[in-house]
Amino acid sequence: MWQRLYRLWIAHAAELRRELGEVQAQSMLDEAHQMLPALPGRRAVLLTLRPRNR
């Protein structure tokens, strides 16, 4: 999911800049370029925590 989202952001950079402004769009694109190469080695994990009975 994240890989697809980041690729869409990069592919539609001009539209992001037009719709969101330069600062917000650049922040999103920086995140995409930083995180995209790291995704193949990552694994999603979900934890559910509950209080311990006393």
C-alpha positions as CSV (number, residue, x, y, z in Angstrom):
1,M,0.0,0.0,0.0
2,W,2.7,2.5,1.0
3,Q,4.8,1.7,-2.0
4,R,1.9,2.4,-4.3
5,L,1.0,5.6,-2.5
6,Y,4.5,7.0,-2.6
7,R,4.8,6.2,-6.3
8,L,1.5,8.0,-7.0
9,W,2.8,11.1,-5.1
10,I,5.9,11.2,-7.2
11,A,4.0,10.6,-10.4
12,H,1.6,13.4,-9.6
13,A,4.1,15.9,-8.1
14,A,2.9,18.8,-10.2
15,E,-0.7,18.3,-9.2
16,L,0.3,18.0,-5.6
17,R,2.1,21.3,-5.8
18,R,-0.9,23.0,-7.5
19,E,-3.4,21.6,-5.0
20,L,-1.5,21.7,-1.8
21,G,1.2,24.3,-2.3
22,E,4.9,24.0,-2.6
23,V,5.8,23.5,1.1
24,Q,3.3,20.6,1.8
25,A,3.9,18.9,-1.6
26,Q,7.7,19.0,-1.1
27,S,7.3,17.6,2.4
28,M,5.3,14.7,0.9
29,L,7.7,14.1,-1.9
30,D,10.7,14.2,0.5
31,E,9.0,11.5,2.6
32,A,8.3,9.4,-0.5
33,H,11.8,9.6,-1.8
34,Q,13.2,8.8,1.7
35,M,10.9,5.9,2.5
36,L,10.3,4.2,-0.8
37,P,13.8,2.6,-1.0
38,A,13.4,1.2,2.5
39,L,10.0,-0.4,2.0
40,P,11.1,-3.8,0.5
41,G,12.9,-4.8,3.7
42,R,10.1,-3.8,6.1
43,R,7.3,-5.8,7.5
44,A,4.0,-4.5,8.9
45,V,3.2,-5.6,12.4
46,L,0.1,-4.9,14.5
47,L,0.1,-5.2,18.2
48,T,-2.8,-5.1,20.6
49,L,-2.1,-4.3,24.2
50,R,-4.4,-4.7,27.1
51,P,-3.9,-4.0,30.8
52,R,-2.7,-6.8,32.9
53,N,-5.2,-8.1,35.5
54,R,-4.0,-7.4,39.1
